[in-house]
Amino acid sequence: MSTPSSAAPWSPPAANAAASAPPRESHWVKALPFIGPVVLFIVWDLVVRFGLIKAILLPMPGATLQTLLSGLAGGALLGDFAVTVWRTLQAFLIAAVVGVPLGVLLGSNERAYRSVEFLIDFFRSTPSSALIPLFLMIFGVSDVNKVAIAAFGALLIVVFNSAYGVMNARKQRVMAAKVMGASRWQIFRDVLVWESLQPTFVGLRSAVSMALVIVIVAEMFIGSDSGLGHRIINSQQVMNVKDMYASIIAAGALGYALNILFLVAERRIVHWSGR
């Protein structure tokens, strides 16, 4: 008499769920973003320590970071940092408040956009530093000059990206709204504006970086007595290299922080992007 075949071994649901769950990131994967900066500071330290570059031109990284931290903890660097942040935010807010509505309106009427497309692309491709003499003639040597030229450069980026987002809205959604009897205003308000949000945020993120770059350049070369740009060029002229490098790192950290801030805002506000 034949014996019944043994049943396949049963595994508990918890084990199956654990097997199907995605692997958790290891500590090494989480540490990857820090490898680049650590390697950079190690190479920097070795280059100076072995005399490949004189310390009078490139100070030790530890001394530079100490100058940076002490300057931001209440020293003069903190004041210049705050001035640059304020000018950048002013320029960015002007560009966003004017550029987003203008870009959405132009994008909703393709003929209107095509009529000014050359001007937008021309000035967007023109280095903003080349326009400094023009803004000097209009606004003179003042804070208004620095904010105005930064706002102009950022504005063109915002207008372009907002208009592009409206013009390239998914046709299926526009057609679906038309089939359901939506008016042109309803399509604009409920479809085109929302479809333009993702490229608009890309434009805003690029615009705030552009505003920061232009503000620092303007602080360097347009009569200024404050700001990170002024501090960098002034420290270079008096050979205060530790302060110069500390100011450069502060400017880079500010740009990186603004970029991360907008990435987080974009993921939270435009969470449906690509769906």
Backbone torsions as a table, in degrees:
resi	resn	phi	psi	omega
1	MET	NA	128.4	-173.6
2	SER	-78.2	141.9	179.2
3	THR	-83.6	143.6	-179.6
4	PRO	-64.9	144.2	-179.7
5	SER	-68.2	140.9	-178.2
6	SER	-71.6	140.9	-179.7
7	ALA	-72.8	154.1	178.0
8	ALA	-63.6	142.5	-178.6
9	PRO	-61.1	138.0	-178.1
10	TRP	-91.3	134.1	178.0
11	SER	-113.5	140.1	-177.4
12	PRO	-66.4	150.5	-179.8
13	PRO	-57.9	-33.9	-178.5
14	ALA	-62.3	-39.0	-179.8
15	ALA	-66.4	-41.6	178.2
16	ASN	-62.8	-42.3	-179.7
17	ALA	-63.2	-39.3	179.7
18	ALA	-66.9	-36.2	-179.2
19	ALA	-68.1	-33.7	-177.2
20	SER	-85.7	-12.4	-178.2
21	ALA	-70.5	145.1	179.6
22	PRO	-65.6	143.8	-179.4
23	PRO	-63.6	140.8	179.9
24	ARG	-77.5	146.2	-179.4
25	GLU	-65.8	136.5	177.6
26	SER	-77.5	167.6	178.9
27	HIS	-64.3	-30.4	179.7
28	TRP	-66.2	-39.6	179.5
29	VAL	-65.1	-41.3	179.4
30	LYS	-66.3	-26.6	-177.5
31	ALA	-86.3	-7.7	-175.8
32	LEU	-55.1	-43.2	-179.0
33	PRO	-60.8	-19.8	-177.1
34	PHE	-91.7	-10.6	-176.2
35	ILE	-65.9	-45.0	-178.7
36	GLY	-57.5	-53.2	178.4
37	PRO	-59.6	-39.3	-179.9
38	VAL	-64.1	-44.7	178.5
39	VAL	-62.1	-41.3	179.3
40	LEU	-59.1	-46.5	-178.3
41	PHE	-70.1	-32.3	176.4
42	ILE	-66.3	-46.6	178.1
43	VAL	-62.0	-43.4	178.0
44	TRP	-57.0	-47.1	-179.2
45	ASP	-62.3	-44.2	-177.6
46	LEU	-67.3	-39.9	-179.8
47	VAL	-59.9	-42.7	-179.5
48	VAL	-75.6	-40.9	-176.2
49	ARG	-62.8	-37.9	-179.3
50	PHE	-91.4	7.6	172.6
51	GLY	75.7	17.6	177.9
52	LEU	-67.4	-31.7	172.5
53	ILE	-130.3	134.1	-177.6
54	LYS	-65.3	142.6	-178.8
55	ALA	-63.4	-22.7	178.8
56	ILE	-70.1	-20.6	178.1
57	LEU	-101.0	-30.3	-179.9
58	LEU	-140.0	102.4	-178.3
59	PRO	-71.2	167.9	176.8
60	MET	-63.7	144.5	-178.5
61	PRO	-60.6	-34.9	179.3
62	GLY	-63.1	-42.5	179.1
63	ALA	-66.8	-36.6	179.1
64	THR	-66.4	-44.8	179.6
65	LEU	-65.7	-35.4	177.3
66	GLN	-64.9	-41.1	176.3
67	THR	-63.1	-40.7	179.3
68	LEU	-62.3	-50.0	-175.9
69	LEU	-66.9	-41.4	179.0
70	SER	-67.8	-34.7	178.6
71	GLY	-68.9	-36.6	-179.9
72	LEU	-82.9	-12.0	-179.0
73	ALA	-93.1	26.3	177.4
74	GLY	123.0	-0.5	179.0
75	GLY	-82.2	-171.9	-178.1
76	ALA	-65.2	-28.7	-179.5
77	LEU	-60.8	-35.2	-179.2
78	LEU	-62.2	-40.4	179.0
79	GLY	-64.0	-44.9	178.6
80	ASP	-66.4	-36.7	177.0
81	PHE	-60.9	-45.5	-179.1
82	ALA	-65.2	-38.3	178.7
83	VAL	-62.9	-44.9	179.6
84	THR	-65.1	-40.3	177.5
85	VAL	-60.9	-44.0	-177.8
86	TRP	-65.2	-44.2	178.4
87	ARG	-63.8	-40.4	179.6
88	THR	-64.6	-44.5	179.9
89	LEU	-64.3	-39.6	177.1
90	GLN	-60.1	-49.1	-179.1
91	ALA	-62.7	-41.5	-178.7
92	PHE	-66.8	-42.8	-179.1
93	LEU	-63.2	-40.2	176.5
94	ILE	-61.2	-46.1	-179.0
95	ALA	-63.3	-40.0	-177.8
96	ALA	-71.8	-45.8	-177.0
97	VAL	-64.5	-38.2	-180.0
98	VAL	-86.4	-41.1	-170.6
99	GLY	-73.5	-40.6	-176.8
100	VAL	-64.3	-53.1	178.1
101	PRO	-61.3	-39.9	-179.4
102	LEU	-64.9	-42.4	179.0
103	GLY	-64.7	-41.7	179.4
104	VAL	-65.3	-41.2	178.8
105	LEU	-65.4	-44.1	178.9
106	LEU	-65.5	-39.8	-179.3
107	GLY	-67.6	-28.1	-179.7
108	SER	-76.8	-13.7	176.0
109	ASN	-127.4	96.8	-172.2
110	GLU	-61.2	-34.4	178.9
111	ARG	-64.3	-40.3	177.7
112	ALA	-63.6	-40.6	180.0
113	TYR	-66.4	-43.3	-179.1
114	ARG	-61.9	-28.6	-178.5
115	SER	-71.8	-23.4	179.3
116	VAL	-116.9	6.9	-176.4
117	GLU	-60.1	-41.5	-178.9
118	PHE	-61.3	-44.3	-178.9
119	LEU	-63.1	-43.0	-179.7
120	ILE	-63.2	-48.0	-178.7
121	ASP	-68.0	-35.3	-178.8
122	PHE	-64.7	-52.3	-177.2
123	PHE	-74.0	-26.8	176.1
124	ARG	-68.6	-28.9	179.7
125	SER	-89.1	-10.8	179.9
126	THR	-83.1	126.2	177.2
127	PRO	-56.0	129.3	-177.6
128	SER	-62.0	-29.7	179.0
129	SER	-63.2	-26.9	178.3
130	ALA	-71.0	-17.7	-179.4
131	LEU	-94.1	-1.8	-178.8
132	ILE	-57.7	-45.5	178.3
133	PRO	-59.2	-37.4	178.7
134	LEU	-63.0	-46.5	-179.7
135	PHE	-69.3	-28.6	174.8
136	LEU	-64.2	-40.5	179.1
137	MET	-66.8	-34.4	-176.0
138	ILE	-81.1	-47.6	-171.3
139	PHE	-107.4	-11.3	-177.8
140	GLY	74.1	-172.9	-179.9
141	VAL	-87.2	98.6	-177.9
142	SER	-160.0	171.6	175.9
143	ASP	-63.5	-32.9	179.4
144	VAL	-58.5	-38.1	179.6
145	ASN	-59.6	-48.9	-176.7
146	LYS	-63.9	-43.3	179.7
147	VAL	-68.5	-39.3	-176.7
148	ALA	-65.2	-46.0	-177.8
149	ILE	-69.7	-34.4	176.3
150	ALA	-68.9	-40.2	178.4
151	ALA	-64.9	-38.2	179.5
152	PHE	-63.5	-47.0	179.3
153	GLY	-63.1	-40.7	179.9
154	ALA	-72.1	-34.5	-178.5
155	LEU	-59.0	-42.9	-177.5
156	LEU	-63.3	-37.6	178.6
157	ILE	-66.5	-43.2	-179.1
158	VAL	-65.0	-45.7	-179.5
159	VAL	-60.3	-46.5	-178.2
160	PHE	-60.3	-48.8	-176.4
161	ASN	-69.4	-38.0	179.0
162	SER	-66.3	-44.6	179.1
163	ALA	-64.7	-41.3	179.1
164	TYR	-61.4	-41.0	179.9
165	GLY	-63.5	-40.2	179.1
166	VAL	-68.6	-45.0	-176.9
167	MET	-67.5	-25.5	-178.8
168	ASN	-106.6	24.7	174.3
169	ALA	-60.5	145.2	-177.4
170	ARG	-60.7	121.0	-174.2
171	LYS	-62.1	-29.8	-178.8
172	GLN	-62.0	-40.0	-178.6
173	ARG	-70.7	-38.7	177.4
174	VAL	-64.0	-45.0	179.6
175	MET	-64.6	-38.2	178.4
176	ALA	-63.1	-40.8	178.5
177	ALA	-64.9	-39.1	178.3
178	LYS	-65.5	-41.9	179.8
179	VAL	-61.8	-36.0	-179.6
180	MET	-80.7	4.4	174.0
181	GLY	86.4	19.1	179.7
182	ALA	-70.8	143.1	177.2
183	SER	-78.1	171.1	180.0
184	ARG	-62.5	-38.3	178.4
185	TRP	-65.5	-40.7	178.8
186	GLN	-66.0	-39.2	177.2
187	ILE	-63.6	-43.0	179.3
188	PHE	-63.3	-45.9	-174.7
189	ARG	-73.6	-43.4	-170.7
190	ASP	-98.2	-13.8	-178.7
191	VAL	-120.0	-59.5	-172.8
192	LEU	-64.9	-43.4	-179.1
193	VAL	-61.9	-44.9	-179.3
194	TRP	-69.0	-36.2	178.5
195	GLU	-66.6	-26.5	-177.2
196	SER	-83.7	-7.8	-172.9
197	LEU	-63.3	-41.8	-176.7
198	GLN	-64.2	-52.8	175.9
199	PRO	-65.3	-27.6	176.3
200	THR	-64.2	-41.7	178.4
201	PHE	-66.9	-35.7	174.4
202	VAL	-60.8	-43.1	177.6
203	GLY	-64.2	-41.1	179.0
204	LEU	-64.4	-39.3	179.0
205	ARG	-65.2	-42.0	177.1
206	SER	-68.3	-35.8	-177.0
207	ALA	-67.4	-39.6	-179.0
208	VAL	-68.6	-34.2	175.4
209	SER	-67.2	-42.4	178.2
210	MET	-63.0	-42.0	179.5
211	ALA	-60.6	-41.4	179.6
212	LEU	-64.1	-44.7	-179.9
213	VAL	-60.2	-47.7	-176.9
214	ILE	-66.4	-39.3	179.2
215	VAL	-60.9	-44.9	-178.7
216	ILE	-65.8	-41.6	177.2
217	VAL	-62.8	-42.3	179.4
218	ALA	-64.8	-37.8	177.7
219	GLU	-65.5	-28.0	179.1
220	MET	-73.9	-42.5	-166.3
221	PHE	-115.5	-7.4	173.6
222	ILE	-108.9	126.9	-174.3
223	GLY	-33.8	108.6	-177.2
224	SER	-142.2	146.2	177.3
225	ASP	-118.7	15.2	179.5
226	SER	-156.7	167.0	179.4
227	GLY	103.0	158.2	-178.2
228	LEU	-64.4	-38.1	179.0
229	GLY	-61.4	-46.1	177.2
230	HIS	-60.8	-41.4	-177.8
231	ARG	-66.9	-39.3	179.8
232	ILE	-63.6	-50.2	-176.2
233	ILE	-69.5	-35.1	179.5
234	ASN	-69.1	-40.7	178.5
235	SER	-65.8	-35.5	178.1
236	GLN	-66.4	-37.9	-177.5
237	GLN	-70.7	-31.7	179.3
238	VAL	-99.7	9.9	177.8
239	MET	58.0	35.6	172.1
240	ASN	-91.6	77.5	-168.2
241	VAL	-69.5	-33.5	178.7
242	LYS	-61.5	-43.6	178.7
243	ASP	-68.8	-35.0	179.2
244	MET	-64.2	-48.3	-179.7
245	TYR	-67.9	-35.3	177.0
246	ALA	-62.8	-40.3	178.8
247	SER	-67.6	-38.3	177.9
248	ILE	-63.8	-44.0	178.7
249	ILE	-64.2	-38.8	178.1
250	ALA	-62.4	-41.8	178.2
251	ALA	-64.2	-42.2	178.0
252	GLY	-65.1	-40.9	178.4
253	ALA	-64.0	-37.7	178.0
254	LEU	-64.0	-46.2	178.6
255	GLY	-61.7	-41.3	179.1
256	TYR	-65.3	-42.3	179.9
257	ALA	-63.6	-41.8	178.6
258	LEU	-63.6	-39.6	179.1
259	ASN	-64.1	-45.2	178.9
260	ILE	-63.2	-40.6	179.7
261	LEU	-58.6	-43.7	-179.6
262	PHE	-73.5	-31.5	175.0
263	LEU	-63.2	-43.4	179.3
264	VAL	-65.3	-43.6	179.5
265	ALA	-63.0	-40.5	-179.5
266	GLU	-63.8	-42.2	-179.4
267	ARG	-67.2	-30.9	-179.8
268	ARG	-81.0	-39.7	-174.7
269	ILE	-86.3	-41.8	-178.7
270	VAL	-105.4	53.2	-175.0
271	HIS	-69.8	-15.9	-179.0
272	TRP	-90.2	2.7	-173.8
273	SER	-56.2	132.4	178.1
274	GLY	86.1	-0.4	-178.4
275	ARG	-94.7	NA	NA
